[in-house]
Amino acid sequence: MAKKLFSSKIVMSTVSAVFFVLLTAVAISHGNKPTGDYSGRIFVAGHGGHIADANVVIDPSDADNPIKIPNYTMWTGNKLHMIPLGPSSDHAVHDVRIDSRDPNIAFWSTYLSPKPYVIVGKADLRTNKWISEKKFDLPKEVVDFGKTTTSTLYCGSGQSEKYFMPIFMGYPGFIDVVDKDTLELKHRVMLSGNPEIPVNYKFTHGVNSPDNKYLYIVMNDADAPHGFANGKQHFILLDMKALENGELKIVKKSTAQFPEGTITFRATYTPDGKYIFQSARTRAIVLDAESLAVVQDAPIPAGFETHDVMSTPDGKYGIAALRVPVEDSGGKVVTDGQISLYDVAGNKFIGKPMSTCRQCHEKNQKHGPLVWGFDLAGCTRCHQDARSSMDVMGNNILCGIDGLLVKK
């Protein structure tokens, strides 16, 4: 009995000492905080079955490193976390969308599956925890087509006040209308069959306008259904009220030709609704939201790919989600997920991009003493979870982003 009591005292002393170290570290580590024009959280959807949650400070005047992820303290590393969703086999995600009604909730939808189904779900941004999800079988038209039943599933998404609207990236495309509260599938709106929708296309993406009047979609023209994309783009505005009732009503459309290799992905409106920031693999495009005319575009560095561009609160800058080739510890070239700052007025990218993946994936750092069983701030970063398994090395594939930023 004496031996057991002695062991308990040692444990309690160790715990007390650790807490003293933690409190001391918190108290003394306030220096070197990055300053900038914008700050907040950016959420990055990834193939690992989780969403990166990066606290960022953005300083456009810093020509080298305009986007920074600050440190908590000397012992917890930087403010990068993760929201685990599930196994990567069917929870790889391209899509994250913050609820317009409640900034504490994010919706997500899946890109891969071992069988012909898709998943939509919700996460709590206060706790970075999975809330709920529902699985939907793919429609007969997609199953009969056969080429996009287990990949190129959901990617882009929009929303209205009551509904989350994930967009099927494969062929034939469709938009699901999902009740935000219950995640019930209210309507499935097929794009094929409408005479104003192209027959030959590859990939469909989109996003809602800030006033929820429209769902903007973009389709890559192709030589065959889900065939070779030729650079021509179809920009289309859909009536949101019609979609909520399960109907497809085209309000406006336009086309634009870009060089071969230009493939459009996700997009975001500026908060004032005047412009649309459109990712396009090798470039970032800006559209006039009223006319759907291209007003400018900027190429990205060779070898990089841009898969989403979200706006800062004032619309002056875009934050682009990039896939960037990097070398791993063994010298092998792999893909990393990074975010970069796009200057709209200058029509150019500023400085170096910031990785939202490598901190955890490359080193798998636990940052002691957080590895000693304490459920403290920072524990979700780099820690595996019951709903997620992390591929520490190798490719770190991102796609969609959303965020909660404020202008200082």
N, C-alpha and C positions, 0 to 999 in steps of 0.2 A: 504493500500500500504506500509506504514511504517513497519507494522508487517511482511509482506512478505520480504522486504529488510533486516530486522533484522535477519530473519531466514536464508536467503542466506549467510549473513556474518558469522553466526555461522557455517554453513556447510563448507564454504570456509576455515574458521579457523581450523576446524577439519581436513579437507583434508590436509592442509598445515602441521599441526602437525604430522599427520600420515606419510606423506612423509619424514619429518624430522627424525622421529623415524626409518623409513626404511633405509634412507641413513646413519644414525649413526650406525645402526646395521651392515650394510654392511661394513662400514669403520673399525669397531673395532673387527670384528669376523674373524680373520685369523689364530688363533692358533689351535693346536691339529690336524693338518691335517695328516691323515694316509700316511705312505710311503710304497712302495712296488716295486716289479719287473715289474708289469703289471698294466695298468689302461685303462679305457674306459667304454663302455656301453654294457650291456648284455640285450637282449630282450627275454622275457619269455612268451610263449603262454599259455592262460588260458581259463577255462570253463566259465568265467564270461562275455564273449563277449568283452574282451579287452586283451591287451598285456602289461605286466609290462616292464618298461624301467628303469633299475637300473644302475646308475653310480657307478662303483666299483673300488677299489684299491686292488690288490692281492699281498700278501707277503707270499711266501711259507715258509719262515723261522719262521713265527709265528705259533707255534705248536698248539695253541688253536683256534685262529680266523684268518685264513689266508685270508679270503674274507671279505672286509668291504665296507659299503656304507657310504661315508663321509657326513658330514653336510654342508649345505650351510652357514647358520648363526644360531644364537641362536633362531631365531623366525621362520624359515622356515622348520626346521626338516631336514631329510636326503634326499639325492639325488635319490629319488624313485618317478617315475612318472607312468602314464598309457597312453596307446593309445586306446581310445574307438573305437570299431568297429560296434557294434549293439546289439540288444537284445540277451541274452544268449540262447534263445530257438532255434535260428538257426545261431548264430554267436559265439558259443563256438568253440574255436580253439585249435588245437594241433600243429599248423604249423606256423612258422614265418621264412622267408628266405630273407636276405638282397640281393638286386640286385647286381650282380657282376659288372655291368656296372656303377652303380650310388649308392654310399653308403648312399645317402639321401633317398632312396626308399626301402621299405620292402614289400614283397608279403606275403599273408596269405591265408589260406584255412580252411574250416569249418568241424567240426567233428560231429555235431548234426543237426537235422532238423525235423520239425513236419511232413514233407511230403518227398517223394523220390526226393530230389534235393541236390546239393552241391553248395557252393559259393566260388569264388576266388576274391581277392581284393588286393588293393594297399594302403599303408599308407605313409605319409610324415614324415620322422624321424627328420626333422628340426623343425616342428611344432607339432609333435605327433597328426596329424589329419588324419582322413579317407580321401582318395582321390576318389576311385571309386571301384565298384564291379560288378560282373556278376554271374548270376545263371544258372546252367546247370542241366537238368533232368538226373536222373540215367539211365543207360542202361537197356534194357529189361532183360538181363541175371541176373542182380542184383534184379530187381523187381520180376522176376519169382522165384528166390531163396528165397526171402522174409525175411531173418533173419537180413539183414544189410541194410535196406532201410532208417532208421531214426537215426541210431547211428553207431559207428565205420566206419565213412565215411573217409574224407581225414585225413591223419596224416603226414607221411613222405613226403619229396619233394626234387627235384633237379632242376637244371637249366642249360641251355646253354646260349650262348650270346644273342640269340633272344627270347628264350622260357623259361617260368616257367613251371615246371612239377610236379604238386601235385599228390601224389600216394594214391589210394583208399585203405584203410586199411581193408575193409570188404571183402565179398566173393560174386562172383568171383572178383579177383583183377584187377585193370586196372591203367594205367598211362595216365593222360591227358596232352596234349601238348598245352600250352596256350601262345598266343602272348603277350609278355611283354608290348608292347605299347598300344594295344587295348583291351587286355583281351579276345580276341576272341578264341574260342576253335578250334584249327586247326586240331587236331587228337585225337582220343581216342584209345589207344592201349590196347587191352584185353590180359591178361596173360594166361587165360585158353585156352586149345587146342594145345598149343605147347608141343610136347612130352618130352621136357627137363624140363618143369615146373611141380612140383608135383601136383597131383590132390587133395590130402588131406592136407590142410594147414590152419593155423589160423593167420591172420594178415600179411600184407606186408608193409615194410618200405624201405627207401632208400635215397640216396644222390648222387650228381654228384662228379666226381673226379675233383681236382683243374684245370687240363688241359682241362676239358670238353670232354674228349674222351669217357668216360664211365658214365653210371648210375649204381651204385651199388645198388642191392636190397637184402633184407634178408626176408626169409619166415620161420615161425615156422611149423615144421612137425606136423601133427595131425592125429587122428584116423578116421576122417571123414571131409568132407568139413565144415570149420568153427567149427571144433569139439574140442576135448581135446588135448591140446598141450603136446607133450611127451618129450620135451627137445632137440630133434634133430633139427639142424638148417641148412637151405639151403642158402648158400652165392653165389650170382650170379652177374656177370658183364654183362651189356647190352651195345651194341654199340650205342653211342649217336647220330651219324649221321643218323642211321637207325630209331631211335625214332623220330627224327625231321621230317622224311618222313612218319611217321605213321607205321613203321615196327618194329617187335620184333626180334632182332638178338642177340643171346647169344654168348658171347666171351669166358667166362670161368665160371666154377662153382665148388663148393666144399661143403662138409657137415661136421658137427661136432656134437658130442653128448655131451649134458650137463645134469645135474640132472633135474628130474622133477620139474616143477615150474619155470624153466628158460624160459622166454618169451622175445624175442628180440623186440625192438622198434626202435627208431631213431638212426642215426649214423652220424659221421663227419670224413672226411679225415684230416690228418695233412696237413699243408700248403705245405710241400714238396712232398705230394702225396705218401709217403712211407708206411703209416699206416692208418688204419681205427679204430676210437674209436667207439665201438658198445655198446649201452646200452642194458641190458638184465634183467630188473626187479630186480633180486637179486644180480646182479654183473655188473661190467664194463669189457668189453672184448676188447683186442687189436688184430687186424688182420694185417698180412702182406698184403699190398694192391696188390702186384704182384701175390702171390700164393693163396691168400685168406685163408691161414693157420692161426690158432689161435696161437699167440706167448705168450700171458699171459692173465690172468683174475684175478680180485680182487673182493671178496664179499663185499657187503655193510652191515651196521648194520641190525640186524633182525628187521623186521617190516617196514623198509624203502623200497621204490621202486625207481629205476633209469629208466628214460624214454628218456634221451638224454645225450650225452656227446660231447661237443665241445672242440676244441683244442686251446691252447694258440698259439701265433704267431710263437714260436720256436718249438712247438710240445712236449715240456718237461712236460706239465701238461694238464689235461683235466678238464673242468668245467662241472660237472654233474648236471642235473635237477632231483631233488628228490621229491618224495611225502613222507612226514614225519608225523607220528602220533603225535599230540600235544593235550594238554587240553585247551579248551576254558575257558572263564571267569566263566562258570558254572560248570566246572569240567568234562564236556563231552569230550571224545576223538574224535577229528576231524582230517582232513588231511590238512596239510599246504604245500605250494610250497616253496622249498628251493634249493639253489645251493651250491655245495660242491667241494672241490679241490682234484683232483686225481693226485698223483705223479707217473708218468709213470716208471721212473727208479726204484723207490722203490716198485712199484706195490701195492700201498696202498693209502687210503684216509687220508687227513691231517686235524686234528682239527674238529671244529664244523661247520656245514653248516650255511649259512646265508639265512634268510627268505626274499623272494621278494614279499610277499603277505600280511603278518600279519600286517605290519605297517598301512596299510589302512583298511584292513578288520576287524581287531580286534577292533581298536579304532575309526575308521572313523574320524581321526583327520583332521581338516581343517587348523590348525596352524594360528590363528589370528596374525597379522591383515589381512591375505589373505582372510579371510571370509567376508571382508567388501567391496567387489565389485571391487577389483583391479585385473586386468589381468596381473599378474606379474609372474616371474619365480617360478615354484612350484605349480601353480594353478591347473594343470592337475592332480597332485597327490592327491588322496583321494577325488576328486570332481566328482560328477556324471555328465554325459554328455548326450546330446540328443540322442546319438547313443549307450548308455550303461546304464544298471541298475546294481548296485553293491549289491550283497548279502554280507552284512557287516560281519555277523557272519557265522559260519558253515564251511563247507569244502571249501578249496581254491585249486582247482585242476589245476596243471600245466602239461605241456608235453614238447613241443619242445622249443629249445633255439637257438639263433644266436647272434653274437656280433661283436663289433668293438673295438678290443683291440690293444694296442701297448705295446711293451716291452721297458721299460725305460733304 
